[in-house]
Amino acid sequence: MRSGSWSNYASSVPSNVAAIFAAADASPAGFVRWGIPPAPPVPRATQATGIYVIALTDQLDSCAGALAVPPISEAAVDELLAVRPELMLDGARPTQEQLLQRLVALWFPDEVVVYIGLAGPRKNRPVQGQVAKRVGEYYDTPLGANAPHAGGWPLKTLACLHDLYVHYAYCDRVTKVEDDCIGHFAMHVSVKTRAGLRDPLRVMPFANLEFPKGSPKNHGIRGARAPKVKRGARPPVPAAAGVAVSASPTRTPAAPRAAAGFSRGSGHAASSLAERDGEGHRGGPGAHPNRSYQAILPPAGRTSRFRCAAAG
């Protein structure tokens, strides 16, 4: 599925999680609440790469959890602006309200899927499998950081982050599977929702930033992630408030040899472009009726910080 064909979308029926997986012939293996590692494949010797779909619901075949009102957290927006002083919106430093409204313009009010990602092969296979490893990296990446899972950062601005569900499937050919899943999502966005998006041409879930490869979402936000530092290079030095920082390092000329020594100063101003991401308890609480599809939920008594409530 490629962007050139998106204008000929199939229908205006929102996509549920089951339809997303089915579009790529992927068999869902289970789901977990945000913050909990997906279960490894059974047996562990089988394929451990795969795909994961983050949604507002734990249901495979329902869109009932869709939120008409975008649950963007003002506190998260403030945090992003604080940790990324170089962040720009359409070429200018935004206010909290301006950045918040831009994120609102990326929201799909009738969809439950908010991000689709892949977990590809690694040189050394993680004990827990690639899916659990990659999802764990997503959990652990702070808002505004550039690693280990910088793609999909808009997800961290949701007030209901800890109420999200991670559905996953084990498979090979993960790049093609991801393409098929995102392509299905794009093809089934409703006409009304598509027309209200900031970018109605490059359509992908809320937190996805590039699809297909080389075609970034036109969100206008730059510098939302820390600049990448080349190996051996000095890390960027943040500017003090009200002090300009040069775009390239500067050096103070060396003093005469008779002097005590020399000093160096450096500063960088940088921004980043949108880029792509490149065992259940069977029969236990929250277990899915299909024994091959397992759910892992938080321990009893644990509550999440935020709640997502569907609009009435």
C-alpha positions as protocol buffer text, in pm:
chain_id: "A"
residue {
  index: 1
  type: MET
  ca { x: 0 y: 0 z: 0 }
}
residue {
  index: 2
  type: ARG
  ca { x: 152 y: 331 z: -104 }
}
residue {
  index: 3
  type: SER
  ca { x: 50 y: 691 z: -62 }
}
residue {
  index: 4
  type: GLY
  ca { x: -38 y: 730 z: -427 }
}
residue {
  index: 5
  type: SER
  ca { x: -338 y: 502 z: -384 }
}
residue {
  index: 6
  type: TRP
  ca { x: -472 y: 646 z: -59 }
}
residue {
  index: 7
  type: SER
  ca { x: -714 y: 878 z: -240 }
}
residue {
  index: 8
  type: ASN
  ca { x: -894 y: 562 z: -352 }
}
residue {
  index: 9
  type: TYR
  ca { x: -957 y: 437 z: 0 }
}
residue {
  index: 10
  type: ALA
  ca { x: -1181 y: 136 z: 39 }
}
residue {
  index: 11
  type: SER
  ca { x: -1443 y: 247 z: 288 }
}
residue {
  index: 12
  type: SER
  ca { x: -1523 y: 478 z: 577 }
}
residue {
  index: 13
  type: VAL
  ca { x: -1532 y: 201 z: 836 }
}
residue {
  index: 14
  type: PRO
  ca { x: -1280 y: 258 z: 1121 }
}
residue {
  index: 15
  type: SER
  ca { x: -1028 y: -22 z: 1176 }
}
residue {
  index: 16
  type: ASN
  ca { x: -1038 y: -248 z: 1478 }
}
residue {
  index: 17
  type: VAL
  ca { x: -728 y: -432 z: 1596 }
}
residue {
  index: 18
  type: ALA
  ca { x: -833 y: -763 z: 1442 }
}
residue {
  index: 19
  type: ALA
  ca { x: -873 y: -604 z: 1099 }
}
residue {
  index: 20
  type: ILE
  ca { x: -526 y: -447 z: 1125 }
}
residue {
  index: 21
  type: PHE
  ca { x: -364 y: -785 z: 1194 }
}
residue {
  index: 22
  type: ALA
  ca { x: -575 y: -964 z: 933 }
}
residue {
  index: 23
  type: ALA
  ca { x: -462 y: -720 z: 663 }
}
residue {
  index: 24
  type: ALA
  ca { x: -111 y: -863 z: 702 }
}
residue {
  index: 25
  type: ASP
  ca { x: -212 y: -1226 z: 769 }
}
residue {
  index: 26
  type: ALA
  ca { x: -69 y: -1192 z: 1120 }
}
residue {
  index: 27
  type: SER
  ca { x: -216 y: -1395 z: 1404 }
}
residue {
  index: 28
  type: PRO
  ca { x: -251 y: -1200 z: 1728 }
}
residue {
  index: 29
  type: ALA
  ca { x: -69 y: -1366 z: 2017 }
}
residue {
  index: 30
  type: GLY
  ca { x: -197 y: -1157 z: 2308 }
}
residue {
  index: 31
  type: PHE
  ca { x: -219 y: -813 z: 2463 }
}
residue {
  index: 32
  type: VAL
  ca { x: -87 y: -633 z: 2769 }
}
residue {
  index: 33
  type: ARG
  ca { x: -153 y: -304 z: 2941 }
}
residue {
  index: 34
  type: TRP
  ca { x: 98 y: -27 z: 2876 }
}
residue {
  index: 35
  type: GLY
  ca { x: 407 y: -81 z: 3091 }
}
residue {
  index: 36
  type: ILE
  ca { x: 384 y: -460 z: 3102 }
}
residue {
  index: 37
  type: PRO
  ca { x: 616 y: -674 z: 2883 }
}
residue {
  index: 38
  type: PRO
  ca { x: 450 y: -889 z: 2615 }
}
residue {
  index: 39
  type: ALA
  ca { x: 479 y: -1262 z: 2671 }
}
residue {
  index: 40
  type: PRO
  ca { x: 754 y: -1444 z: 2480 }
}
residue {
  index: 41
  type: PRO
  ca { x: 655 y: -1685 z: 2202 }
}
residue {
  index: 42
  type: VAL
  ca { x: 565 y: -2041 z: 2300 }
}
residue {
  index: 43
  type: PRO
  ca { x: 775 y: -2243 z: 2255 }
}
residue {
  index: 44
  type: ARG
  ca { x: 1057 y: -1991 z: 2300 }
}
residue {
  index: 45
  type: ALA
  ca { x: 1250 y: -2141 z: 2010 }
}
residue {
  index: 46
  type: THR
  ca { x: 992 y: -2015 z: 1760 }
}
residue {
  index: 47
  type: GLN
  ca { x: 991 y: -1683 z: 1572 }
}
residue {
  index: 48
  type: ALA
  ca { x: 1037 y: -1392 z: 1818 }
}
residue {
  index: 49
  type: THR
  ca { x: 1020 y: -1097 z: 1578 }
}
residue {
  index: 50
  type: GLY
  ca { x: 684 y: -941 z: 1513 }
}
residue {
  index: 51
  type: ILE
  ca { x: 443 y: -651 z: 1503 }
}
residue {
  index: 52
  type: TYR
  ca { x: 263 y: -461 z: 1777 }
}
residue {
  index: 53
  type: VAL
  ca { x: -49 y: -247 z: 1763 }
}
residue {
  index: 54
  type: ILE
  ca { x: -118 y: 2 z: 2042 }
}
residue {
  index: 55
  type: ALA
  ca { x: -485 y: 76 z: 2094 }
}
residue {
  index: 56
  type: LEU
  ca { x: -737 y: 244 z: 2321 }
}
residue {
  index: 57
  type: THR
  ca { x: -908 y: -90 z: 2382 }
}
residue {
  index: 58
  type: ASP
  ca { x: -822 y: -446 z: 2477 }
}
residue {
  index: 59
  type: GLN
  ca { x: -1088 y: -576 z: 2236 }
}
residue {
  index: 60
  type: LEU
  ca { x: -980 y: -721 z: 1903 }
}
residue {
  index: 61
  type: ASP
  ca { x: -1303 y: -661 z: 1716 }
}
residue {
  index: 62
  type: SER
  ca { x: -1442 y: -338 z: 1860 }
}
residue {
  index: 63
  type: CYS
  ca { x: -1400 y: 35 z: 1803 }
}
residue {
  index: 64
  type: ALA
  ca { x: -1605 y: 124 z: 2110 }
}
residue {
  index: 65
  type: GLY
  ca { x: -1302 y: 273 z: 2286 }
}
residue {
  index: 66
  type: ALA
  ca { x: -1252 y: 554 z: 2031 }
}
residue {
  index: 67
  type: LEU
  ca { x: -1225 y: 900 z: 2185 }
}
residue {
  index: 68
  type: ALA
  ca { x: -1389 y: 1194 z: 2010 }
}
residue {
  index: 69
  type: VAL
  ca { x: -1202 y: 1441 z: 2232 }
}
residue {
  index: 70
  type: PRO
  ca { x: -822 y: 1416 z: 2187 }
}
residue {
  index: 71
  type: PRO
  ca { x: -672 y: 1322 z: 2528 }
}
residue {
  index: 72
  type: ILE
  ca { x: -360 y: 1538 z: 2496 }
}
residue {
  index: 73
  type: SER
  ca { x: -196 y: 1609 z: 2832 }
}
residue {
  index: 74
  type: GLU
  ca { x: -109 y: 1974 z: 2899 }
}
residue {
  index: 75
  type: ALA
  ca { x: 149 y: 1856 z: 3152 }
}
residue {
  index: 76
  type: ALA
  ca { x: 317 y: 1637 z: 2890 }
}
residue {
  index: 77
  type: VAL
  ca { x: 326 y: 1926 z: 2641 }
}
residue {
  index: 78
  type: ASP
  ca { x: 486 y: 2147 z: 2906 }
}
residue {
  index: 79
  type: GLU
  ca { x: 742 y: 1875 z: 2978 }
}
residue {
  index: 80
  type: LEU
  ca { x: 831 y: 1840 z: 2610 }
}
residue {
  index: 81
  type: LEU
  ca { x: 879 y: 2214 z: 2570 }
}
residue {
  index: 82
  type: ALA
  ca { x: 1097 y: 2221 z: 2882 }
}
residue {
  index: 83
  type: VAL
  ca { x: 1328 y: 1935 z: 2783 }
}
residue {
  index: 84
  type: ARG
  ca { x: 1352 y: 2038 z: 2418 }
}
residue {
  index: 85
  type: PRO
  ca { x: 1422 y: 2415 z: 2411 }
}
residue {
  index: 86
  type: GLU
  ca { x: 1509 y: 2381 z: 2041 }
}
residue {
  index: 87
  type: LEU
  ca { x: 1161 y: 2249 z: 1949 }
}
residue {
  index: 88
  type: MET
  ca { x: 999 y: 2449 z: 1670 }
}
residue {
  index: 89
  type: LEU
  ca { x: 651 y: 2451 z: 1519 }
}
residue {
  index: 90
  type: ASP
  ca { x: 636 y: 2569 z: 1158 }
}
residue {
  index: 91
  type: GLY
  ca { x: 974 y: 2731 z: 1208 }
}
residue {
  index: 92
  type: ALA
  ca { x: 896 y: 2922 z: 1529 }
}
residue {
  index: 93
  type: ARG
  ca { x: 904 y: 2845 z: 1899 }
}
residue {
  index: 94
  type: PRO
  ca { x: 546 y: 2750 z: 1999 }
}
residue {
  index: 95
  type: THR
  ca { x: 346 y: 2822 z: 2309 }
}
residue {
  index: 96
  type: GLN
  ca { x: 195 y: 2534 z: 2503 }
}
residue {
  index: 97
  type: GLU
  ca { x: -144 y: 2598 z: 2341 }
}
residue {
  index: 98
  type: GLN
  ca { x: -1 y: 2608 z: 1990 }
}
residue {
  index: 99
  type: LEU
  ca { x: 183 y: 2278 z: 2030 }
}
residue {
  index: 100
  type: LEU
  ca { x: -116 y: 2117 z: 2199 }
}
residue {
  index: 101
  type: GLN
  ca { x: -347 y: 2220 z: 1916 }
}
residue {
  index: 102
  type: ARG
  ca { x: -107 y: 2080 z: 1658 }
}
residue {
  index: 103
  type: LEU
  ca { x: -113 y: 1745 z: 1834 }
}
residue {
  index: 104
  type: VAL
  ca { x: -493 y: 1764 z: 1843 }
}
residue {
  index: 105
  type: ALA
  ca { x: -485 y: 1805 z: 1464 }
}
residue {
  index: 106
  type: LEU
  ca { x: -316 y: 1463 z: 1437 }
}
residue {
  index: 107
  type: TRP
  ca { x: -589 y: 1280 z: 1631 }
}
residue {
  index: 108
  type: PHE
  ca { x: -843 y: 1032 z: 1482 }
}
residue {
  index: 109
  type: PRO
  ca { x: -1170 y: 1074 z: 1675 }
}
residue {
  index: 110
  type: ASP
  ca { x: -1327 y: 749 z: 1552 }
}
residue {
  index: 111
  type: GLU
  ca { x: -1025 y: 517 z: 1556 }
}
residue {
  index: 112
  type: VAL
  ca { x: -892 y: 301 z: 1839 }
}
residue {
  index: 113
  type: VAL
  ca { x: -547 y: 225 z: 1695 }
}
residue {
  index: 114
  type: VAL
  ca { x: -294 y: 494 z: 1789 }
}
residue {
  index: 115
  type: TYR
  ca { x: 39 y: 336 z: 1686 }
}
residue {
  index: 116
  type: ILE
  ca { x: 171 y: 43 z: 1483 }
}
residue {
  index: 117
  type: GLY
  ca { x: 531 y: -70 z: 1523 }
}
residue {
  index: 118
  type: LEU
  ca { x: 762 y: -357 z: 1438 }
}
residue {
  index: 119
  type: ALA
  ca { x: 1023 y: -557 z: 1625 }
}
residue {
  index: 120
  type: GLY
  ca { x: 1282 y: -682 z: 1377 }
}
residue {
  index: 121
  type: PRO
  ca { x: 1571 y: -925 z: 1416 }
}
residue {
  index: 122
  type: ARG
  ca { x: 1874 y: -833 z: 1626 }
}
residue {
  index: 123
  type: LYS
  ca { x: 2231 y: -956 z: 1617 }
}
residue {
  index: 124
  type: ASN
  ca { x: 2178 y: -1121 z: 1954 }
}
residue {
  index: 125
  type: ARG
  ca { x: 1828 y: -1244 z: 2018 }
}
residue {
  index: 126
  type: PRO
  ca { x: 1694 y: -1111 z: 2351 }
}
residue {
  index: 127
  type: VAL
  ca { x: 1591 y: -1378 z: 2600 }
}
residue {
  index: 128
  type: GLN
  ca { x: 1238 y: -1237 z: 2612 }
}
residue {
  index: 129
  type: GLY
  ca { x: 1215 y: -1211 z: 2233 }
}
residue {
  index: 130
  type: GLN
  ca { x: 1241 y: -911 z: 2003 }
}
residue {
  index: 131
  type: VAL
  ca { x: 881 y: -797 z: 2051 }
}
residue {
  index: 132
  type: ALA
  ca { x: 910 y: -768 z: 2429 }
}
residue {
  index: 133
  type: LYS
  ca { x: 1251 y: -604 z: 2394 }
}
residue {
  index: 134
  type: ARG
  ca { x: 1131 y: -341 z: 2145 }
}
residue {
  index: 135
  type: VAL
  ca { x: 810 y: -265 z: 2332 }
}
residue {
  index: 136
  type: GLY
  ca { x: 1013 y: -236 z: 2654 }
}
residue {
  index: 137
  type: GLU
  ca { x: 1236 y: 19 z: 2484 }
}
residue {
  index: 138
  type: TYR
  ca { x: 925 y: 217 z: 2390 }
}
residue {
  index: 139
  type: TYR
  ca { x: 812 y: 213 z: 2753 }
}
residue {
  index: 140
  type: ASP
  ca { x: 1152 y: 330 z: 2875 }
}
residue {
  index: 141
  type: THR
  ca { x: 1218 y: 616 z: 2632 }
}
residue {
  index: 142
  type: PRO
  ca { x: 1142 y: 950 z: 2801 }
}
residue {
  index: 143
  type: LEU
  ca { x: 949 y: 1215 z: 2613 }
}
residue {
  index: 144
  type: GLY
  ca { x: 1200 y: 1425 z: 2420 }
}
residue {
  index: 145
  type: ALA
  ca { x: 1475 y: 1159 z: 2412 }
}
residue {
  index: 146
  type: ASN
  ca { x: 1622 y: 1018 z: 2091 }
}
residue {
  index: 147
  type: ALA
  ca { x: 1678 y: 660 z: 2206 }
}
residue {
  index: 148
  type: PRO
  ca { x: 1622 y: 375 z: 2241 }
}
residue {
  index: 149
  type: HIS
  ca { x: 1276 y: 411 z: 2079 }
}
residue {
  index: 150
  type: ALA
  ca { x: 1239 y: 771 z: 1963 }
}
residue {
  index: 151
  type: GLY
  ca { x: 981 y: 704 z: 1693 }
}
residue {
  index: 152
  type: GLY
  ca { x: 619 y: 735 z: 1803 }
}
residue {
  index: 153
  type: TRP
  ca { x: 695 y: 1007 z: 2059 }
}
residue {
  index: 154
  type: PRO
  ca { x: 348 y: 1172 z: 2026 }
}
residue {
  index: 155
  type: LEU
  ca { x: 207 y: 872 z: 2215 }
}
residue {
  index: 156
  type: LYS
  ca { x: 386 y: 1000 z: 2528 }
}
residue {
  index: 157
  type: THR
  ca { x: 176 y: 1319 z: 2518 }
}
residue {
  index: 158
  type: LEU
  ca { x: -150 y: 1131 z: 2583 }
}
residue {
  index: 159
  type: ALA
  ca { x: -312 y: 1177 z: 2923 }
}
residue {
  index: 160
  type: CYS
  ca { x: -431 y: 816 z: 2905 }
}
residue {
  index: 161
  type: LEU
  ca { x: -94 y: 664 z: 2820 }
}
residue {
  index: 162
  type: HIS
  ca { x: -110 y: 410 z: 3103 }
}
residue {
  index: 163
  type: ASP
  ca { x: -457 y: 297 z: 2996 }
}
residue {
  index: 164
  type: LEU
  ca { x: -344 y: 191 z: 2650 }
}
residue {
  index: 165
  type: TYR
  ca { x: -319 y: -171 z: 2537 }
}
residue {
  index: 166
  type: VAL
  ca { x: -37 y: -331 z: 2339 }
}
residue {
  index: 167
  type: HIS
  ca { x: -158 y: -607 z: 2107 }
}
residue {
  index: 168
  type: TYR
  ca { x: 115 y: -815 z: 1944 }
}
residue {
  index: 169
  type: ALA
  ca { x: 176 y: -1090 z: 1690 }
}
residue {
  index: 170
  type: TYR
  ca { x: 484 y: -1295 z: 1612 }
}
residue {
  index: 171
  type: CYS
  ca { x: 585 y: -1313 z: 1247 }
}
residue {
  index: 172
  type: ASP
  ca { x: 870 y: -1272 z: 1002 }
}
residue {
  index: 173
  type: ARG
  ca { x: 896 y: -1022 z: 714 }
}
residue {
  index: 174
  type: VAL
  ca { x: 813 y: -756 z: 972 }
}
residue {
  index: 175
  type: THR
  ca { x: 869 y: -458 z: 742 }
}
residue {
  index: 176
  type: LYS
  ca { x: 610 y: -584 z: 493 }
}
residue {
  index: 177
  type: VAL
  ca { x: 372 y: -675 z: 773 }
}
residue {
  index: 178
  type: GLU
  ca { x: 400 y: -327 z: 921 }
}
residue {
  index: 179
  type: ASP
  ca { x: 344 y: -171 z: 579 }
}
residue {
  index: 180
  type: ASP
  ca { x: 31 y: -382 z: 526 }
}
residue {
  index: 181
  type: CYS
  ca { x: -106 y: -295 z: 870 }
}
residue {
  index: 182
  type: ILE
  ca { x: -52 y: 81 z: 835 }
}
residue {
  index: 183
  type: GLY
  ca { x: -174 y: 70 z: 476 }
}
residue {
  index: 184
  type: HIS
  ca { x: -500 y: -92 z: 587 }
}
residue {
  index: 185
  type: PHE
  ca { x: -547 y: 171 z: 855 }
}
residue {
  index: 186
  type: ALA
  ca { x: -493 y: 451 z: 602 }
}
residue {
  index: 187
  type: MET
  ca { x: -732 y: 300 z: 348 }
}
residue {
  index: 188
  type: HIS
  ca { x: -1020 y: 279 z: 596 }
}
residue {
  index: 189
  type: VAL
  ca { x: -1011 y: 620 z: 762 }
}
residue {
  index: 190
  type: SER
  ca { x: -1347 y: 793 z: 721 }
}
residue {
  index: 191
  type: VAL
  ca { x: -1389 y: 1081 z: 478 }
}
residue {
  index: 192
  type: LYS
  ca { x: -1486 y: 1316 z: 761 }
}
residue {
  index: 193
  type: THR
  ca { x: -1190 y: 1223 z: 978 }
}
residue {
  index: 194
  type: ARG
  ca { x: -945 y: 1241 z: 689 }
}
residue {
  index: 195
  type: ALA
  ca { x: -1064 y: 1590 z: 599 }
}
residue {
  index: 196
  type: GLY
  ca { x: -1001 y: 1711 z: 954 }
}
residue {
  index: 197
  type: LEU
  ca { x: -641 y: 1590 z: 974 }
}
residue {
  index: 198
  type: ARG
  ca { x: -340 y: 1818 z: 961 }
}
residue {
  index: 199
  type: ASP
  ca { x: -206 y: 1594 z: 679 }
}
residue {
  index: 200
  type: PRO
  ca { x: -491 y: 1423 z: 489 }
}
residue {
  index: 201
  type: LEU
  ca { x: -254 y: 1278 z: 228 }
}
residue {
  index: 202
  type: ARG
  ca { x: 4 y: 1092 z: 439 }
}
residue {
  index: 203
  type: VAL
  ca { x: -237 y: 910 z: 665 }
}
residue {
  index: 204
  type: MET
  ca { x: -110 y: 686 z: 944 }
}
residue {
  index: 205
  type: PRO
  ca { x: -202 y: 628 z: 1312 }
}
residue {
  index: 206
  type: PHE
  ca { x: -172 y: 921 z: 1554 }
}
residue {
  index: 207
  type: ALA
  ca { x: 178 y: 843 z: 1684 }
}
residue {
  index: 208
  type: ASN
  ca { x: 332 y: 707 z: 1362 }
}
residue {
  index: 209
  type: LEU
  ca { x: 549 y: 969 z: 1195 }
}
residue {
  index: 210
  type: GLU
  ca { x: 656 y: 817 z: 863 }
}
residue {
  index: 211
  type: PHE
  ca { x: 484 y: 591 z: 611 }
}
residue {
  index: 212
  type: PRO
  ca { x: 588 y: 469 z: 369 }
}
residue {
  index: 213
  type: LYS
  ca { x: 962 y: 500 z: 431 }
}
residue {
  index: 214
  type: GLY
  ca { x: 1081 y: 838 z: 313 }
}
residue {
  index: 215
  type: SER
  ca { x: 737 y: 996 z: 341 }
}
residue {
  index: 216
  type: PRO
  ca { x: 709 y: 1173 z: 682 }
}
residue {
  index: 217
  type: LYS
  ca { x: 384 y: 1302 z: 821 }
}
residue {
  index: 218
  type: ASN
  ca { x: 350 y: 1677 z: 769 }
}
residue {
  index: 219
  type: HIS
  ca { x: 310 y: 1774 z: 1133 }
}
residue {
  index: 220
  type: GLY
  ca { x: 536 y: 2080 z: 1126 }
}
residue {
  index: 221
  type: ILE
  ca { x: 712 y: 1989 z: 1453 }
}
residue {
  index: 222
  type: ARG
  ca { x: 1091 y: 1986 z: 1456 }
}
residue {
  index: 223
  type: GLY
  ca { x: 1331 y: 1922 z: 1741 }
}
residue {
  index: 224
  type: ALA
  ca { x: 1093 y: 1710 z: 1951 }
}
residue {
  index: 225
  type: ARG
  ca { x: 1372 y: 1460 z: 2009 }
}
residue {
  index: 226
  type: ALA
  ca { x: 1725 y: 1518 z: 2132 }
}
residue {
  index: 227
  type: PRO
  ca { x: 1976 y: 1567 z: 1849 }
}
residue {
  index: 228
  type: LYS
  ca { x: 2174 y: 1256 z: 1766 }
}
residue {
  index: 229
  type: VAL
  ca { x: 2541 y: 1281 z: 1854 }
}
residue {
  index: 230
  type: LYS
  ca { x: 2793 y: 1113 z: 1627 }
}
residue {
  index: 231
  type: ARG
  ca { x: 3025 y: 866 z: 1792 }
}
residue {
  index: 232
  type: GLY
  ca { x: 3326 y: 1047 z: 1935 }
}
residue {
  index: 233
  type: ALA
  ca { x: 3161 y: 1389 z: 1910 }
}
residue {
  index: 234
  type: ARG
  ca { x: 3091 y: 1614 z: 2206 }
}
residue {
  index: 235
  type: PRO
  ca { x: 2727 y: 1621 z: 2317 }
}
residue {
  index: 236
  type: PRO
  ca { x: 2533 y: 1942 z: 2245 }
}
residue {
  index: 237
  type: VAL
  ca { x: 2559 y: 2208 z: 2516 }
}
residue {
  index: 238
  type: PRO
  ca { x: 2218 y: 2359 z: 2600 }
}
residue {
  index: 239
  type: ALA
  ca { x: 2195 y: 2736 z: 2588 }
}
residue {
  index: 240
  type: ALA
  ca { x: 2126 y: 2937 z: 2900 }
}
residue {
  index: 241
  type: ALA
  ca { x: 1801 y: 3133 z: 2896 }
}
residue {
  index: 242
  type: GLY
  ca { x: 1830 y: 3441 z: 2678 }
}
residue {
  index: 243
  type: VAL
  ca { x: 2176 y: 3347 z: 2548 }
}
residue {
  index: 244
  type: ALA
  ca { x: 2219 y: 3276 z: 2180 }
}
residue {
  index: 245
  type: VAL
  ca { x: 2398 y: 2960 z: 2076 }
}
residue {
  index: 246
  type: SER
  ca { x: 2597 y: 2937 z: 1756 }
}
residue {
  index: 247
  type: ALA
  ca { x: 2506 y: 2669 z: 1505 }
}
residue {
  index: 248
  type: SER
  ca { x: 2861 y: 2532 z: 1498 }
}
residue {
  index: 249
  type: PRO
  ca { x: 3138 y: 2483 z: 1752 }
}
residue {
  index: 250
  type: THR
  ca { x: 3371 y: 2773 z: 1819 }
}
residue {
  index: 251
  type: ARG
  ca { x: 3717 y: 2767 z: 1964 }
}
residue {
  index: 252
  type: THR
  ca { x: 3915 y: 3024 z: 2155 }
}
residue {
  index: 253
  type: PRO
  ca { x: 4258 y: 3065 z: 1994 }
}
residue {
  index: 254
  type: ALA
  ca { x: 4540 y: 2907 z: 2188 }
}
residue {
  index: 255
  type: ALA
  ca { x: 4738 y: 3138 z: 2414 }
}
residue {
  index: 256
  type: PRO
  ca { x: 5118 y: 3174 z: 2374 }
}
residue {
  index: 257
  type: ARG
  ca { x: 5315 y: 2874 z: 2497 }
}
residue {
  index: 258
  type: ALA
  ca { x: 5432 y: 3061 z: 2801 }
}
residue {
  index: 259
  type: ALA
  ca { x: 5072 y: 3091 z: 2916 }
}
residue {
  index: 260
  type: ALA
  ca { x: 4918 y: 2837 z: 3147 }
}
residue {
  index: 261
  type: GLY
  ca { x: 4709 y: 2670 z: 2877 }
}
residue {
  index: 262
  type: PHE
  ca { x: 4410 y: 2719 z: 2653 }
}
residue {
  index: 263
  type: SER
  ca { x: 4033 y: 2691 z: 2671 }
}
residue {
  index: 264
  type: ARG
  ca { x: 3767 y: 2570 z: 2433 }
}
residue {
  index: 265
  type: GLY
  ca { x: 3399 y: 2642 z: 2418 }
}
residue {
  index: 266
  type: SER
  ca { x: 3134 y: 2484 z: 2202 }
}
residue {
  index: 267
  type: GLY
  ca { x: 2765 y: 2504 z: 2142 }
}
residue {
  index: 268
  type: HIS
  ca { x: 2517 y: 2347 z: 1905 }
}
residue {
  index: 269
  type: ALA
  ca { x: 2172 y: 2431 z: 1784 }
}
residue {
  index: 270
  type: ALA
  ca { x: 2002 y: 2134 z: 1624 }
}
residue {
  index: 271
  type: SER
  ca { x: 1667 y: 1990 z: 1535 }
}
residue {
  index: 272
  type: SER
  ca { x: 1552 y: 1651 z: 1420 }
}
residue {
  index: 273
  type: LEU
  ca { x: 1327 y: 1555 z: 1131 }
}
residue {
  index: 274
  type: ALA
  ca { x: 1039 y: 1315 z: 1175 }
}
residue {
  index: 275
  type: GLU
  ca { x: 1171 y: 963 z: 1138 }
}
residue {
  index: 276
  type: ARG
  ca { x: 1043 y: 610 z: 1142 }
}
residue {
  index: 277
  type: ASP
  ca { x: 1110 y: 348 z: 1387 }
}
residue {
  index: 278
  type: GLY
  ca { x: 1296 y: 143 z: 1195 }
}
residue {
  index: 279
  type: GLU
  ca { x: 387 y: -1597 z: 2912 }
}
residue {
  index: 280
  type: GLY
  ca { x: 40 y: -1501 z: 2949 }
}
residue {
  index: 281
  type: HIS
  ca { x: -155 y: -1648 z: 3233 }
}
residue {
  index: 282
  type: ARG
  ca { x: -385 y: -1882 z: 3047 }
}
residue {
  index: 283
  type: GLY
  ca { x: -718 y: -1894 z: 3220 }
}
residue {
  index: 284
  type: GLY
  ca { x: -613 y: -1617 z: 3459 }
}
residue {
  index: 285
  type: PRO
  ca { x: -764 y: -1272 z: 3501 }
}
residue {
  index: 286
  type: GLY
  ca { x: -820 y: -1102 z: 3168 }
}
residue {
  index: 287
  type: ALA
  ca { x: -742 y: -1413 z: 2963 }
}
residue {
  index: 288
  type: HIS
  ca { x: -890 y: -1407 z: 2614 }
}
residue {
  index: 289
  type: PRO
  ca { x: -1142 y: -1682 z: 2524 }
}
residue {
  index: 290
  type: ASN
  ca { x: -904 y: -1794 z: 2248 }
}
residue {
  index: 291
  type: ARG
  ca { x: -639 y: -1985 z: 2443 }
}
residue {
  index: 292
  type: SER
  ca { x: -368 y: -1882 z: 2195 }
}
residue {
  index: 293
  type: TYR
  ca { x: -443 y: -1515 z: 2257 }
}
residue {
  index: 294
  type: GLN
  ca { x: -330 y: -1416 z: 2604 }
}
residue {
  index: 295
  type: ALA
  ca { x: -365 y: -1104 z: 2811 }
}
residue {
  index: 296
  type: ILE
  ca { x: -138 y: -983 z: 3090 }
}
residue {
  index: 297
  type: LEU
  ca { x: -297 y: -720 z: 3310 }
}
residue {
  index: 298
  type: PRO
  ca { x: -164 y: -516 z: 3606 }
}
residue {
  index: 299
  type: PRO
  ca { x: -164 y: -679 z: 3951 }
}
residue {
  index: 300
  type: ALA
  ca { x: -485 y: -653 z: 4148 }
}
residue {
  index: 301
  type: GLY
  ca { x: -526 y: -321 z: 4322 }
}
residue {
  index: 302
  type: ARG
  ca { x: -290 y: -137 z: 4086 }
}
residue {
  index: 303
  type: THR
  ca { x: -437 y: 175 z: 3938 }
}
residue {
  index: 304
  type: SER
  ca { x: -317 y: 383 z: 3650 }
}
residue {
  index: 305
  type: ARG
  ca { x: -236 y: 751 z: 3672 }
}
residue {
  index: 306
  type: PHE
  ca { x: -473 y: 851 z: 3395 }
}
residue {
  index: 307
  type: ARG
  ca { x: -797 y: 716 z: 3260 }
}
residue {
  index: 308
  type: CYS
  ca { x: -938 y: 728 z: 2909 }
}
residue {
  index: 309
  type: ALA
  ca { x: -1314 y: 759 z: 2902 }
}
residue {
  index: 310
  type: ALA
  ca { x: -1503 y: 723 z: 2575 }
}
residue {
  index: 311
  type: ALA
  ca { x: -1714 y: 1022 z: 2484 }
}
residue {
  index: 312
  type: GLY
  ca { x: -2079 y: 970 z: 2565 }
}
